[in-house]
Amino acid sequence: MGAVPNPKRAQELCGDLAGLAEALAQFAQREFPQAEPAQPRVAVLVPCFNEEAAVATVIADFRAILPSAEIFVYDNNSSDRTVAVARDAGAQVRSERRQGKGHVVRRMFADIDADIYVLVDGDATYDAASAPRMIEMLLSDHLDMVVGFRVDQAEAAYRPGHRTGNRMLTGFLSSVFGQAFKDTLSGYRVFSRRFVKSFPVLSDGFEIETELSVHALELALPVAEIETPYYARPEGSFSKLNTWRDGFRILGTILKLYRSEKPLRFFTAIGFFLTLVSIGLAIPVIVTYLEEGIVPRLPTAVLSMGLMIFAAMSVSSGLVLDTVTRGRREIKLLAYLAQVPINNN
């Protein structure tokens, strides 16, 4: 006959196994602790040109709001004490010798390695307290760029010429590339690493903001806008913007980008215009020939024919360049997809 199981012994054995399992779990937790999820690395990028009066305030404000962020100030040939003031305030100070904000942004994007980039001007007009909200939106909505939509808090914050120019340029950009932004020229933006490391900076000056917006629209990247207070410059700080000069430069940048990104539309419009002029010149010549059987204005006829040939060449160029642009866009998108997205789970 088989042995009769001892219920008491079985209960003791189960208790011993449970205790052993608990001891092993405690040992594993003590010897092999699970690492905390890594927090995204944040870099605050501050391009500066003669911002002695304001840069210390910018650094202090962002240091208080984003204590774990690294703050980089890039000086662009300042003639005042911007470098010394920024260094004394605790920022990492570097320099870019080629004059222009576009050159500075190109250098910053190439040099700095982070997961999240906060780009802000060094004039103390932007609200540092809005940065956490912008970063949270970037992470929670899985975006690549969040633009700070400026809401002026003082009459002196926004000069009338700048306000009008910004609206005109924003409207033109929206009509050409699609509605996505209300403040195209805002200098307060938060980017993902994917965006920064795949963005080919081509602009030299203040038109860099337009190029950033067009790049996002062309690749249909996930972007958003958030309202942020916009303040007047502190006493002793002066704007480097020239309403007309920089406005025309930005408009020229939009036209160049339209030509390079929408070549079929651009060159078809030119071809259509040349066709209308050619037809307008040809009609009197044709009417005279039908009535009298002669062509008394031969130079006009030659000019009309030449314009029509140029119109056909313009449309043909647009077709060829459209194919080239599509290939360039695919390369840009592949460069973007090659970057690892932020893991904020």
Helices and strands as residue ranges (DSSP letters): H 7-31, E 42-48, H 55-65, E 70-75, H 82-88, E 92-95, H 101-111, E 116-119, G 128-130, H 131-140, E 145-152, H 160-177, E 189-192, H 193-196, H 208-218, E 223-230, H 243-261, H 263-292, H 298-337
